Amino acid sequence: MSRPAGDADRKLLSAGRELLARKGISGLSVREVASKAEVNLGMFHYHFKTKDEFARRVLQEIYEEFFAKLSLEASEGTSAERLRKALTSLARFARDNRALVLCLGQDAVAGNRPAIEFLLKNAPRHVRIVMGLVRDCQKAGVLRRSPLTRVMVFLGGGVMLPAVLVAALERVLSGGIGALPFKLVVREILSDEAIADRVDMAMKGASA
């Protein structure tokens, strides 16, 4: 059977990126994806067969783009420079995809099988890179020789968790926090400058 002409699959995947960040896998509607992509529902089933397979494809594309960038940025420089760049890449990914990360985590906690399978397949890949860089920094005397898991939790919590917390707040807050407009709060927490400052503090906090 020949492949239908056109770019229906790319339109669907593009629509899926936006809708997955808002709905998660569990809340995703195949009809809504097809409608947003302005593609016939039959074309969705032709290209992806099921909603779960479609979600896996969207998530994998997003992850592969991130992983390629992380691998490149963490490949040059001293051990400290490579770790700093890796942490910055992780923090920016978490910021730029914070709604999706939050939805994916909620789906996994709720027992959604595609979400769990995706995390089990992919999370170890970037964790291994960061762990290797942390070990190199420990050997070089840049980071304290605390147990690796403690250092990883400290660094990861400092650079990535703020983005997830902001995503959760964005769901429930519209006006602001106290006298501060919420957009200003987000900018203060998630700007490139804020990320660089947070990475610097995290590395200093774990320094030898």
MDTraj code that builds the backbone (N, CA, C; nanometers):
import mdtraj as md
import numpy as np

residues = "MET SER ARG PRO ALA GLY ASP ALA ASP ARG LYS LEU LEU SER ALA GLY ARG GLU LEU LEU ALA ARG LYS GLY ILE SER GLY LEU SER VAL ARG GLU VAL ALA SER LYS ALA GLU VAL ASN LEU GLY MET PHE HIS TYR HIS PHE LYS THR LYS ASP GLU PHE ALA ARG ARG VAL LEU GLN GLU ILE TYR GLU GLU PHE PHE ALA LYS LEU SER LEU GLU ALA SER GLU GLY THR SER ALA GLU ARG LEU ARG LYS ALA LEU THR SER LEU ALA ARG PHE ALA ARG ASP ASN ARG ALA LEU VAL LEU CYS LEU GLY GLN ASP ALA VAL ALA GLY ASN ARG PRO ALA ILE GLU PHE LEU LEU LYS ASN ALA PRO ARG HIS VAL ARG ILE VAL MET GLY LEU VAL ARG ASP CYS GLN LYS ALA GLY VAL LEU ARG ARG SER PRO LEU THR ARG VAL MET VAL PHE LEU GLY GLY GLY VAL MET LEU PRO ALA VAL LEU VAL ALA ALA LEU GLU ARG VAL LEU SER GLY GLY ILE GLY ALA LEU PRO PHE LYS LEU VAL VAL ARG GLU ILE LEU SER ASP GLU ALA ILE ALA ASP ARG VAL ASP MET ALA MET LYS GLY ALA SER ALA".split()
xyz = np.array([
    [0.0846, -0.1191, 0.0000],
    [0.0000, 0.0000, 0.0000],
    [0.0880, 0.1239, 0.0000],
    [0.0665, 0.2121, -0.0970],
    [0.1504, 0.3303, -0.1080],
    [0.1164, 0.4322, -0.0006],
    [0.2151, 0.5152, 0.0331],
    [0.1986, 0.6161, 0.1361],
    [0.1267, 0.7374, 0.0777],
    [0.0197, 0.7855, 0.1412],
    [-0.0500, 0.9026, 0.0884],
    [0.0426, 1.0219, 0.0783],
    [0.0217, 1.1012, -0.0243],
    [0.1046, 1.2193, -0.0440],
    [0.0707, 1.3240, 0.0613],
    [0.1624, 1.4208, 0.0752],
    [0.1370, 1.5306, 0.1672],
    [0.2159, 1.5182, 0.2954],
    [0.1915, 1.6134, 0.3854],
    [0.2655, 1.6186, 0.5107],
    [0.1721, 1.6045, 0.6295],
    [0.0720, 1.5190, 0.6161],
    [-0.0264, 1.5020, 0.7225],
    [0.0376, 1.4560, 0.8517],
    [0.1355, 1.3653, 0.8414],
    [0.1992, 1.3143, 0.9630],
    [0.2709, 1.4248, 1.0386],
    [0.3396, 1.5148, 0.9651],
    [0.4098, 1.6248, 1.0314],
    [0.3114, 1.7245, 1.0939],
    [0.2018, 1.7484, 1.0278],
    [0.1000, 1.8373, 1.0837],
    [0.0427, 1.7791, 1.2120],
    [0.0192, 1.6501, 1.2113],
    [-0.0341, 1.5831, 1.3308],
    [0.0657, 1.5872, 1.4455],
    [0.1924, 1.5616, 1.4153],
    [0.2945, 1.5635, 1.5190],
    [0.3103, 1.7041, 1.5777],
    [0.3027, 1.8045, 1.4926],
    [0.3121, 1.9418, 1.5410],
    [0.1953, 1.9759, 1.6329],
    [0.0761, 1.9370, 1.5932],
    [-0.0409, 1.9591, 1.6785],
    [-0.0289, 1.8809, 1.8081],
    [0.0272, 1.7610, 1.7987],
    [0.0437, 1.6775, 1.9175],
    [0.1359, 1.7396, 2.0201],
    [0.2393, 1.8065, 1.9757],
    [0.3321, 1.8725, 2.0687],
    [0.2587, 1.9749, 2.1550],
    [0.1735, 2.0518, 2.0912],
    [0.1006, 2.1541, 2.1665],
    [-0.0040, 2.0929, 2.2584],
    [-0.0781, 1.9971, 2.2083],
    [-0.1873, 1.9406, 2.2868],
    [-0.1381, 1.8512, 2.4001],
    [-0.0297, 1.7791, 2.3798],
    [0.0232, 1.6959, 2.4874],
    [0.0667, 1.7802, 2.6067],
    [0.1194, 1.8996, 2.5790],
    [0.1622, 1.9874, 2.6873],
    [0.0438, 2.0401, 2.7671],
    [-0.0739, 2.0421, 2.7061],
    [-0.1936, 2.0923, 2.7750],
    [-0.2781, 1.9806, 2.8340],
    [-0.2790, 1.8661, 2.7668],
    [-0.3714, 1.7592, 2.8040],
    [-0.3046, 1.6387, 2.8692],
    [-0.1753, 1.6192, 2.8402],
    [-0.1116, 1.4955, 2.8803],
    [-0.1584, 1.3814, 2.7907],
    [-0.1009, 1.2647, 2.8090],
    [-0.1415, 1.1497, 2.7275],
    [-0.2834, 1.1072, 2.7616],
    [-0.3151, 1.1033, 2.8891],
    [-0.4465, 1.0545, 2.9317],
    [-0.5593, 1.1436, 2.8822],
    [-0.5344, 1.2733, 2.8710],
    [-0.6401, 1.3645, 2.8291],
    [-0.6412, 1.3953, 2.6812],
    [-0.5487, 1.3357, 2.6072],
    [-0.5375, 1.3642, 2.4647],
    [-0.6514, 1.3002, 2.3866],
    [-0.7066, 1.3765, 2.2942],
    [-0.8139, 1.3271, 2.2087],
    [-0.7642, 1.3180, 2.0654],
    [-0.7792, 1.2014, 2.0056],
    [-0.7377, 1.1835, 1.8668],
    [-0.8133, 1.2787, 1.7748],
    [-0.9414, 1.2940, 1.7978],
    [-1.0214, 1.3846, 1.7144],
    [-0.9727, 1.5288, 1.7272],
    [-0.9358, 1.5679, 1.8490],
    [-0.8875, 1.7041, 1.8689],
    [-0.7543, 1.7258, 1.7975],
    [-0.6682, 1.6259, 1.8009],
    [-0.5407, 1.6356, 1.7307],
    [-0.5638, 1.6518, 1.5810],
    [-0.6497, 1.5679, 1.5236],
    [-0.6783, 1.5747, 1.3800],
    [-0.7407, 1.7082, 1.3433],
    [-0.8308, 1.7574, 1.4280],
    [-0.8958, 1.8850, 1.4013],
    [-0.7964, 2.0000, 1.4045],
    [-0.7093, 2.0010, 1.5046],
    [-0.6113, 2.1092, 1.5163],
    [-0.5135, 2.1058, 1.4001],
    [-0.4771, 1.9861, 1.3565],
    [-0.3843, 1.9721, 1.2449],
    [-0.4523, 1.9938, 1.1103],
    [-0.5858, 2.0015, 1.1124],
    [-0.6659, 2.0145, 0.9896],
    [-0.6375, 1.8975, 0.8956],
    [-0.6398, 1.7795, 0.9566],
    [-0.6130, 1.6557, 0.8838],
    [-0.7291, 1.5602, 0.9077],
    [-0.7642, 1.4848, 0.8048],
    [-0.8710, 1.3866, 0.8164],
    [-0.8378, 1.2832, 0.9228],
    [-0.9364, 1.2448, 1.0017],
    [-0.9155, 1.1485, 1.1089],
    [-0.8582, 1.0170, 1.0571],
    [-0.8979, 0.9788, 0.9385],
    [-0.8455, 0.8553, 0.8803],
    [-0.6952, 0.8597, 0.8595],
    [-0.6428, 0.9796, 0.8312],
    [-0.4987, 0.9927, 0.8126],
    [-0.4238, 0.9717, 0.9439],
    [-0.4872, 1.0095, 1.0538],
    [-0.4243, 0.9846, 1.1840],
    [-0.4056, 0.8344, 1.2023],
    [-0.5097, 0.7596, 1.1794],
    [-0.5036, 0.6151, 1.1991],
    [-0.4099, 0.5483, 1.0980],
    [-0.4002, 0.6061, 0.9792],
    [-0.3086, 0.5508, 0.8791],
    [-0.1639, 0.5627, 0.9267],
    [-0.1274, 0.6803, 0.9783],
    [0.0114, 0.7065, 1.0145],
    [0.0499, 0.6512, 1.1520],
    [-0.0433, 0.6537, 1.2473],
    [-0.0050, 0.6241, 1.3859],
    [-0.0842, 0.5104, 1.4517],
    [-0.1892, 0.4665, 1.3892],
    [-0.2695, 0.3542, 1.4380],
    [-0.3449, 0.3859, 1.5677],
    [-0.2726, 0.4179, 1.6757],
    [-0.3388, 0.4392, 1.8044],
    [-0.2901, 0.5694, 1.8700],
    [-0.3673, 0.6148, 1.9670],
    [-0.3291, 0.7347, 2.0423],
    [-0.1988, 0.7128, 2.1175],
    [-0.1833, 0.5961, 2.1780],
    [-0.0624, 0.5694, 2.2552],
    [0.0617, 0.5710, 2.1671],
    [0.0517, 0.5115, 2.0498],
    [0.1660, 0.5109, 1.9585],
    [0.1987, 0.6524, 1.9126],
    [0.0957, 0.7330, 1.8882],
    [0.1160, 0.8721, 1.8497],
    [0.1867, 0.9488, 1.9612],
    [0.1408, 0.9312, 2.0843],
    [0.2021, 1.0005, 2.1980],
    [0.3485, 0.9607, 2.2126],
    [0.3781, 0.8326, 2.1963],
    [0.5166, 0.7871, 2.2042],
    [0.6032, 0.8556, 2.0981],
    [0.5492, 0.8673, 1.9787],
    [0.6254, 0.9285, 1.8688],
    [0.6523, 1.0766, 1.8977],
    [0.5514, 1.1478, 1.9444],
    [0.5693, 1.2898, 1.9755],
    [0.6732, 1.3076, 2.0857],
    [0.6571, 1.2325, 2.1932],
    [0.7493, 1.2450, 2.3059],
    [0.8913, 1.2081, 2.2657],
    [0.9061, 1.1044, 2.1844],
    [1.0402, 1.0612, 2.1454],
    [1.1089, 1.1656, 2.0592],
    [1.0334, 1.2299, 1.9719],
    [1.0925, 1.3351, 1.8882],
    [1.1420, 1.4508, 1.9747],
    [1.0608, 1.4923, 2.0694],
    [1.1000, 1.6011, 2.1586],
    [1.2249, 1.5628, 2.2365],
    [1.2261, 1.4402, 2.2876],
    [1.3399, 1.3966, 2.3680],
    [1.4672, 1.3861, 2.2850],
    [1.4595, 1.3320, 2.1645],
    [1.5789, 1.3145, 2.0828],
    [1.6415, 1.4489, 2.0487],
    [1.5603, 1.5503, 2.0248],
    [1.6126, 1.6843, 1.9994],
    [1.6894, 1.7350, 2.1215],
    [1.6299, 1.7168, 2.2385],
    [1.6949, 1.7580, 2.3624],
    [1.8239, 1.6804, 2.3858],
    [1.8195, 1.5491, 2.3681],
    [1.9342, 1.4653, 2.3994],
    [2.0514, 1.4952, 2.3058],
    [2.0229, 1.5206, 2.1806],
    [2.1296, 1.5539, 2.0863],
    [2.1990, 1.6834, 2.1285],
    [2.1209, 1.7818, 2.1704],
    [2.1784, 1.9094, 2.2140],
    [2.2581, 1.8912, 2.3423],
    [2.2032, 1.8156, 2.4372],
    [2.2730, 1.7900, 2.5633],
    [2.4064, 1.7204, 2.5379],
    [2.4053, 1.6180, 2.4549],
    [2.5267, 1.5414, 2.4266],
    [2.6341, 1.6299, 2.3648],
    [2.5925, 1.7180, 2.2737],
    [2.6885, 1.8070, 2.2081],
    [2.7468, 1.9075, 2.3064],
    [2.6610, 1.9699, 2.3860],
    [2.7061, 2.0752, 2.4762],
    [2.7916, 2.0202, 2.5900],
    [2.7730, 1.8939, 2.6241],
    [2.8480, 1.8352, 2.7354],
    [2.9728, 1.7619, 2.6885],
    [3.0131, 1.7838, 2.5648],
    [3.1238, 1.7063, 2.5091],
    [3.2564, 1.7810, 2.5068],
    [3.2578, 1.9112, 2.5348],
    [3.3811, 1.9884, 2.5238],
    [3.4058, 2.0716, 2.6487],
    [3.5349, 2.0884, 2.6815],
    [3.5720, 2.1713, 2.7953],
    [3.6224, 2.0883, 2.9117],
    [3.6511, 2.1562, 3.0209],
    [3.6915, 2.0864, 3.1418],
    [3.5715, 2.0136, 3.2003],
    [3.5970, 1.9290, 3.2991],
    [3.4870, 1.8552, 3.3617],
    [3.3840, 1.9517, 3.4200],
    [3.4293, 2.0596, 3.4831],
    [3.3374, 2.1570, 3.5424],
    [3.2582, 2.2301, 3.4352],
    [3.3244, 2.2665, 3.3261],
    [3.2561, 2.3367, 3.2172],
    [3.1512, 2.2475, 3.1525],
    [3.1849, 2.1214, 3.1337],
    [3.0894, 2.0287, 3.0713],
    [2.9697, 2.0038, 3.1622],
    [2.9935, 1.9918, 3.2922],
    [2.8820, 1.9735, 3.3847],
    [2.7946, 2.0978, 3.3880],
    [2.8555, 2.2140, 3.3889],
    [2.7778, 2.3385, 3.3892],
    [2.6888, 2.3481, 3.2653],
    [2.7453, 2.3145, 3.1496],
    [2.6667, 2.3203, 3.0260],
    [2.5550, 2.2164, 3.0252],
    [2.5824, 2.0982, 3.0803],
    [2.4796, 1.9940, 3.0868],
    [2.3645, 2.0365, 3.1776],
    [2.3978, 2.0915, 3.2936],
    [2.2934, 2.1371, 3.3863],
    [2.2129, 2.2514, 3.3261],
    [2.2797, 2.3396, 3.2546],
    [2.2099, 2.4500, 3.1885],
    [2.1149, 2.3982, 3.0818],
    [2.1598, 2.2995, 3.0055],
    [2.0746, 2.2393, 2.9025],
    [1.9521, 2.1734, 2.9642],
    [1.9701, 2.1021, 3.0746],
    [1.8587, 2.0391, 3.1449],
    [1.7602, 2.1434, 3.1961],
    [1.8132, 2.2507, 3.2546],
    [1.7266, 2.3546, 3.3102],
    [1.6465, 2.4253, 3.2015],
    [1.7087, 2.4508, 3.0891],
    [1.6377, 2.5182, 2.9797],
    [1.5325, 2.4267, 2.9176],
    [1.5650, 2.2981, 2.9064],
    [1.4644, 2.2043, 2.8554],
    [1.3444, 2.1987, 2.9491],
    [1.3714, 2.1902, 3.0794],
    [1.2626, 2.1860, 3.1768],
    [1.1796, 2.3133, 3.1706],
    [1.2450, 2.4256, 3.1523],
    [1.1714, 2.5531, 3.1408],
    [1.0848, 2.5575, 3.0152],
    [1.1446, 2.5258, 2.9020],
    [1.0738, 2.5382, 2.7737],
    [0.9654, 2.4341, 2.7557],
    [0.9734, 2.3241, 2.8303],
    [0.8752, 2.2154, 2.8191],
    [0.8094, 2.1855, 2.9534],
    [0.8002, 2.2872, 3.0383],
    [0.7552, 2.2634, 3.1758],
    [0.6136, 2.2093, 3.1845],
    [0.5239, 2.2568, 3.0988],
    [0.3865, 2.2057, 3.1032],
    [0.3827, 2.0585, 3.0628],
    [0.4615, 2.0230, 2.9627],
    [0.4675, 1.8844, 2.9176],
    [0.5293, 1.7955, 3.0245],
    [0.6383, 1.8420, 3.0871],
    [0.7042, 1.7640, 3.1923],
    [0.6075, 1.7386, 3.3074],
    [0.5306, 1.8414, 3.3443],
    [0.4328, 1.8263, 3.4528],
    [0.3259, 1.7243, 3.4151],
    [0.2711, 1.7353, 3.2953],
    [0.1679, 1.6408, 3.2499],
    [0.2213, 1.4985, 3.2432],
    [0.3435, 1.4838, 3.1940],
    [0.4027, 1.3511, 3.1813],
    [0.4222, 1.2875, 3.3185],
    [0.4684, 1.3677, 3.4134],
    [0.4846, 1.3168, 3.5489],
    [0.3530, 1.2754, 3.6112],
    [0.2502, 1.3562, 3.5898],
    [0.1184, 1.3229, 3.6441],
    [0.0628, 1.1965, 3.5802],
    [0.0822, 1.1816, 3.4503],
    [0.0369, 1.0604, 3.3821],
    [0.1081, 0.9369, 3.4377],
    [0.2392, 0.9493, 3.4575],
    [0.3160, 0.8357, 3.5083],
    [0.2713, 0.7970, 3.6484],
    [0.2506, 0.8955, 3.7345],
    [0.2053, 0.8692, 3.8714],
    [0.0674, 0.8028, 3.8703],
    [-0.0158, 0.8418, 3.7727],
    [-0.1501, 0.7845, 3.7626],
    [-0.1499, 0.6452, 3.6998],
    [-0.0322, 0.5982, 3.6576],
    [-0.0229, 0.4633, 3.6026],
    [-0.0377, 0.4539, 3.4532],
    [-0.0292, 0.5665, 3.3818],
    [-0.0404, 0.5632, 3.2362],
    [0.0789, 0.4885, 3.1774],
    [0.0518, 0.3786, 3.1083],
    [0.1579, 0.2913, 3.0611],
    [0.2529, 0.3587, 2.9616],
    [0.2058, 0.4278, 2.8585],
    [0.3003, 0.4926, 2.7662],
    [0.3904, 0.5941, 2.8354],
    [0.3373, 0.6675, 2.9329],
    [0.4187, 0.7652, 3.0052],
    [0.5274, 0.6945, 3.0856],
    [0.4911, 0.5875, 3.1540],
    [0.5883, 0.5122, 3.2337],
    [0.6956, 0.4512, 3.1437],
    [0.6538, 0.3918, 3.0332],
    [0.7491, 0.3292, 2.9420],
    [0.8448, 0.4321, 2.8830],
    [0.7915, 0.5490, 2.8498],
    [0.8770, 0.6544, 2.7945],
    [0.9826, 0.6975, 2.8958],
    [0.9420, 0.7187, 3.0195],
    [1.0367, 0.7620, 3.1227],
    [1.1407, 0.6544, 3.1523],
    [1.0981, 0.5291, 3.1607],
    [1.1921, 0.4210, 3.1885],
    [1.2935, 0.4029, 3.0752],
    [1.2498, 0.4285, 2.9546],
    [1.3377, 0.4135, 2.8382],
    [1.4374, 0.5280, 2.8261],
    [1.3931, 0.6493, 2.8545],
    [1.4743, 0.7657, 2.8209],
    [1.5432, 0.8365, 2.9371],
    [1.4792, 0.8429, 3.0522],
    [1.5401, 0.9156, 3.1637],
    [1.6820, 0.8672, 3.1958],
    [1.7081, 0.7361, 3.1941],
    [1.8447, 0.6916, 3.2248],
    [1.9497, 0.7451, 3.1282],
    [1.9108, 0.7850, 3.0086],
    [2.0082, 0.8282, 2.9095],
    [2.0752, 0.9600, 2.9496],
    [1.9945, 1.0598, 2.9853],
    [2.0580, 1.1861, 3.0247],
    [2.1111, 1.1804, 3.1673],
    [2.0504, 1.0957, 3.2504],
    [2.1022, 1.0794, 3.3868],
    [2.2433, 1.0221, 3.3830],
    [2.2678, 0.9259, 3.2923],
    [2.4015, 0.8673, 3.2811],
    [2.5061, 0.9718, 3.2421],
    [2.4676, 1.0613, 3.1530],
    [2.5615, 1.1659, 3.1120],
    [2.5974, 1.2548, 3.2306],
    [2.4967, 1.3005, 3.3031],
    [2.5221, 1.3894, 3.4168],
    [2.6000, 1.3161, 3.5255],
    [2.5660, 1.1914, 3.5511],
    [2.6389, 1.1137, 3.6523],
    [2.7864, 1.1006, 3.6156],
    [2.8130, 1.0767, 3.4892],
    [2.9510, 1.0663, 3.4455],
    [3.0267, 1.1964, 3.4655],
    [2.9606, 1.3072, 3.4379],
    [3.0235, 1.4381, 3.4555],
    [3.0463, 1.4686, 3.6033],
    [2.9505, 1.4304, 3.6868],
    [2.9674, 1.4501, 3.8314],
    [3.0859, 1.3692, 3.8814],
    [3.0976, 1.2449, 3.8370],
    [3.2115, 1.1620, 3.8779],
    [3.3446, 1.2262, 3.8346],
    [3.3466, 1.2768, 3.7113],
    [3.4684, 1.3411, 3.6621],
    [3.5043, 1.4622, 3.7482],
    [3.4020, 1.5391, 3.7865],
    [3.4263, 1.6563, 3.8701],
    [3.4731, 1.6162, 4.0098],
    [3.4202, 1.5071, 4.0603],
    [3.4651, 1.4587, 4.1910],
    [3.6108, 1.4131, 4.1845],
    [3.6458, 1.3425, 4.0799],
    [3.7839, 1.2963, 4.0638],
    [3.8807, 1.4130, 4.0487],
    [3.8319, 1.5211, 3.9829],
    [3.9162, 1.6389, 3.9613],
    [3.9215, 1.7296, 4.0840],
    [3.8443, 1.6952, 4.1870],
    [3.8434, 1.7759, 4.3076],
    [3.7556, 1.8983, 4.2997],
    [3.6697, 1.9036, 4.1963],
    [3.5804, 2.0190, 4.1791],
    [3.4579, 2.0063, 4.2695],
    [3.4046, 1.8859, 4.2800],
    [3.2881, 1.8597, 4.3641],
    [3.3278, 1.7717, 4.4812],
    [3.2560, 1.7884, 4.5910],
    [3.2825, 1.7054, 4.7090],
    [3.2526, 1.5590, 4.6783],
    [3.3182, 1.4709, 4.7489],
    [3.3011, 1.3281, 4.7239],
    [3.1877, 1.2706, 4.8093],
    [3.0763, 1.3359, 4.8071],
    [2.9565, 1.2811, 4.8714],
    [2.9025, 1.1689, 4.7842],
    [2.8159, 1.0807, 4.8401],
    [2.7559, 0.9762, 4.7565],
    [2.6906, 1.0365, 4.6320],
    [2.7089, 0.9677, 4.5219],
    [2.6659, 1.0207, 4.3926],
    [2.5172, 1.0561, 4.3900],
    [2.4343, 0.9714, 4.4510],
    [2.2903, 0.9981, 4.4479],
    [2.2558, 1.1288, 4.5188],
    [2.3265, 1.1599, 4.6269],
    [2.2986, 1.2844, 4.6990],
    [2.3339, 1.4058, 4.6140],
    [2.4479, 1.3980, 4.5479],
    [2.4902, 1.5093, 4.4627],
    [2.3927, 1.5278, 4.3465],
    [2.3487, 1.4170, 4.2864],
    [2.2561, 1.4237, 4.1734],
    [2.1233, 1.4859, 4.2142],
    [2.0706, 1.4443, 4.3283],
    [1.9435, 1.4997, 4.3757],
    [1.9575, 1.6484, 4.4049],
    [2.0695, 1.6868, 4.4658],
    [2.0924, 1.8274, 4.4984],
    [2.1000, 1.9125, 4.3714],
    [2.1789, 1.8677, 4.2754],
    [2.1948, 1.9443, 4.1518],
    [2.0654, 1.9460, 4.0702],
    [2.0038, 1.8296, 4.0550],
    [1.8802, 1.8219, 3.9769],
    [1.7678, 1.9033, 4.0372],
    [1.7550, 1.8954, 4.1698],
    [1.6505, 1.9717, 4.2364],
    [1.6709, 2.1205, 4.2222],
    [1.7966, 2.1628, 4.2268],
    [1.8239, 2.3053, 4.2181],
    [1.8008, 2.3639, 4.0808],
    [1.8297, 2.2874, 3.9753],
    [1.8226, 2.3464, 3.8415],
    [1.6950, 2.3124, 3.7645],
    [1.6285, 2.1997, 3.7964],
    [1.5121, 2.1585, 3.7188],
    [1.3790, 2.1752, 3.7924],
    [1.3786, 2.1506, 3.9216],
    [1.2531, 2.1539, 3.9967],
    [1.1797, 2.2877, 3.9887],
    [1.2491, 2.4030, 3.9891],
    [1.1769, 2.5299, 3.9800],
    [1.0847, 2.5404, 3.8584],
    [1.1263, 2.4850, 3.7456],
    [1.0425, 2.4914, 3.6251],
    [0.9144, 2.4123, 3.6432],
    [0.9224, 2.2963, 3.7076],
    [0.8038, 2.2142, 3.7307],
    [0.7099, 2.2835, 3.8293],
    [0.7662, 2.3451, 3.9310],
    [0.6839, 2.4182, 4.0276],
    [0.6132, 2.5357, 3.9607],
    [0.6839, 2.6063, 3.8734],
    [0.6215, 2.7171, 3.7995],
    [0.5078, 2.6654, 3.7124],
    [0.5280, 2.5512, 3.6461],
    [0.4223, 2.4934, 3.5624],
    [0.2985, 2.4629, 3.6447],
    [0.3187, 2.4110, 3.7656],
    [0.2047, 2.3814, 3.8525],
    [0.1341, 2.5100, 3.8942],
    [0.2113, 2.6134, 3.9262],
    [0.1516, 2.7415, 3.9658],
    [0.0777, 2.8076, 3.8501],
    [0.1304, 2.7914, 3.7292],
    [0.0669, 2.8517, 3.6123],
    [-0.0739, 2.7972, 3.5903],
    [-0.0990, 2.6779, 3.6382],
    [-0.2325, 2.6193, 3.6229],
    [-0.3351, 2.6838, 3.7155],
    [-0.2876, 2.7335, 3.8284],
    [-0.3835, 2.7791, 3.9304],
    [-0.3787, 2.9291, 3.9555],
    [-0.2729, 2.9958, 3.9097],
    [-0.2605, 3.1385, 3.9347],
    [-0.2764, 3.2169, 3.8057],
    [-0.3432, 3.3290, 3.8143],
    [-0.3582, 3.4151, 3.6979],
    [-0.3170, 3.5587, 3.7281],
    [-0.3440, 3.6052, 3.8494],
    [-0.3138, 3.7438, 3.8829],
    [-0.1691, 3.7653, 3.9198],
    [-0.1264, 3.7087, 4.0311],
    [0.0101, 3.7293, 4.0742],
    [0.0323, 3.6691, 4.2104],
    [0.1509, 3.6906, 4.2605],
    [0.1864, 3.6446, 4.3936],
    [0.2138, 3.7679, 4.4780],
    [0.1244, 3.7988, 4.5691],
    [0.1388, 3.9200, 4.6479],
    [0.1296, 4.0420, 4.5578],
    [0.2296, 4.1274, 4.5623],
    [0.2287, 4.2493, 4.4814],
    [0.2963, 4.2290, 4.3464],
    [0.3475, 4.1085, 4.3185],
    [0.4223, 4.0843, 4.1961],
    [0.3354, 4.0179, 4.0896],
    [0.3302, 4.0734, 3.9689],
    [0.2616, 4.0050, 3.8585],
    [0.3280, 3.8698, 3.8339],
    [0.2462, 3.7696, 3.8023],
    [0.3001, 3.6343, 3.7901],
    [0.4022, 3.6227, 3.6780],
    [0.3829, 3.6955, 3.5682],
    [0.4784, 3.6890, 3.4579],
    [0.6161, 3.7378, 3.5017],
    [0.6172, 3.8370, 3.5909],
    [0.7444, 3.8859, 3.6427],
    [0.8108, 3.7800, 3.7293],
    [0.7300, 3.7108, 3.8094],
    [0.7830, 3.6035, 3.8935],
    [0.8446, 3.4938, 3.8060],
    [0.7736, 3.4574, 3.6996],
    [0.8235, 3.3535, 3.6088],
    [0.9553, 3.3967, 3.5467],
    [0.9611, 3.5215, 3.5035],
    [1.0841, 3.5705, 3.4418],
    [1.2004, 3.5687, 3.5408],
    [1.1731, 3.6039, 3.6641],
    [1.2789, 3.6043, 3.7654],
    [1.3297, 3.4639, 3.7968],
    [1.2443, 3.3645, 3.7772],
    [1.2820, 3.2266, 3.8097],
    [1.3391, 3.1523, 3.6896],
    [1.2868, 3.1808, 3.5696],
    [1.3162, 3.0960, 3.4549],
    [1.3915, 3.1632, 3.3410],
    [1.4328, 3.2859, 3.3566],
    [1.5099, 3.3511, 3.2505],
    [1.6449, 3.2818, 3.2352],
    [1.7116, 3.3038, 3.1220],
    [1.8451, 3.2479, 3.1024],
    [1.9394, 3.2939, 3.2128],
    [1.9271, 3.4205, 3.2512],
    [2.0121, 3.4734, 3.3579],
    [1.9854, 3.4021, 3.4901],
    [1.8571, 3.3790, 3.5197],
    [1.8211, 3.3102, 3.6442],
    [1.8723, 3.1669, 3.6432],
    [1.8626, 3.1008, 3.5290],
    [1.9113, 2.9634, 3.5185],
    [2.0620, 2.9581, 3.5395],
    [2.1348, 3.0489, 3.4752],
    [2.2799, 3.0524, 3.4915],
    [2.3175, 3.0758, 3.6374],
    [2.2444, 3.1643, 3.7047],
    [2.2715, 3.1935, 3.8456],
    [2.2438, 3.0712, 3.9314],
    [2.1353, 3.0012, 3.9011],
    [2.0972, 2.8837, 3.9796],
    [2.1966, 2.7688, 3.9594],
    [2.2422, 2.7512, 3.8364],
    [2.3428, 2.6485, 3.8093],
    [2.4714, 2.6815, 3.8844],
    [2.5093, 2.8086, 3.8838],
    [2.6295, 2.8503, 3.9552],
    [2.6171, 2.8223, 4.1053],
    [2.5020, 2.8564, 4.1632],
    [2.4816, 2.8317, 4.3056],
    [2.4819, 2.6828, 4.3367],
    [2.4206, 2.6038, 4.2487],
    [2.4158, 2.4592, 4.2723],
    [2.5558, 2.3995, 4.2702],
    [2.6369, 2.4406, 4.1738],
    [2.7722, 2.3856, 4.1655],
    [2.8591, 2.4320, 4.2822],
    [2.8392, 2.5553, 4.3229],
    [2.9144, 2.6033, 4.4397],
    [2.8696, 2.5291, 4.5660],
    [2.7406, 2.5016, 4.5758],
    [2.6891, 2.4311, 4.6919],
    [2.7420, 2.2895, 4.7033],
    [2.7738, 2.2294, 4.5864],
    [2.8260, 2.0923, 4.5856],
    [2.9769, 2.0877, 4.5710],
    [3.0415, 2.2047, 4.5751],
    [3.1855, 2.2092, 4.5495],
    [3.2657, 2.1454, 4.6625],
    [3.3867, 2.1067, 4.6289],
    [3.4745, 2.0421, 4.7272],
    [3.5229, 2.1448, 4.8282],
])
top = md.Topology()
chain = top.add_chain()
for i, resn in enumerate(residues, 1):
    res = top.add_residue(resn, chain, resSeq=i)
    for name in ("N", "CA", "C"):
        top.add_atom(name, md.element.get_by_symbol(name[0]), res)
traj = md.Trajectory(xyz[None], top)
